Structures are given as C-alpha cells and as structure tokens.
C-alpha cells in the first residue's frame, strides 16, 4: 500500500469516526426527548402548550427545534460526503453550535431533571470532542513543489 492509499484510508477513518460520533450524540438527544415525554411534570406542560418558562410551544418554536435537531442528523451524512476543508469546518461549527445550545438549556426554567443533566453531560462531552477532533484533523493531501494540482503523495 502506497502513501497515497494510506492517507486516503486515514481520511475515510476520520470521516467514519465523525459520522459515528454524530450518530451517538443524535441518539442521546432523541432518547432524552423520549424520556422527557414520560416525565409527568413535563408532560403536563407539553399538553398545556408551554414548557419550563420558555413560552408557548408555537409553530415557530417547533420549527426552531426541528432545525436544531436537523443539525446533528445532517452531520451524520455530511461527515461522510464533504471534502476535507468543508467537512472540517462544518464539524467544528455544528459541534460548537450544539455544545452552546445544550449548555444553555441547562439554565432555562427551574432547573433540569437528573436524567436531563445526565444526557446533557454526555451530549456536551461528545460535541466538544467532535470540535476538538475536527480541529486537529490534518489535510491528507500533500503537494510537492511543481506538482500538478490534484496530485497527492
């Protein structure tokens, strides 16, 4: 196996790892939401149409939450498909956004339930790891002086 093949394999491994991390964090987001649906206090609030002092559960609010959950879901696919530069920055940006959002939710309302705090710690740790991992990701393409564009070692 030559150097170029090894670098391609390393890049594919990084893409697979990032995609797997996004799957992991997405499952945690979704399961936390499922658990919150069986939390009697939150269920009463959902039925009433407002939760934890956030305000009314309006179509706009639901669209906002749909957009937020679509970020990690789309990163599962984008981590596998995007080229290095776009991939790296998309993972850094999406990971940072989701980290901040999840951290802020810990301070909304009267205080999170223990299960929510548990999931949040896992989610924040995972998205911070995604940001760190993507930040440290090195481009596998090495250009030689005078080499044609697209030629890699």
Secondary structure, DSSP 8 states (H G I E B T S, - for coil): --HHHHHHHHHHHHHHHHHHHHHHHHHHHHHHHHHHHT-HHHHHHHHHTB-TTS-B--HHHHHHHHHHHHHHHHHHHHHHHS-HHHHHHHHHHHHHHHHHHHHHHTTSTT---HHHHHHHHHHHHHHHHHHHHHHH--------TT--TT---
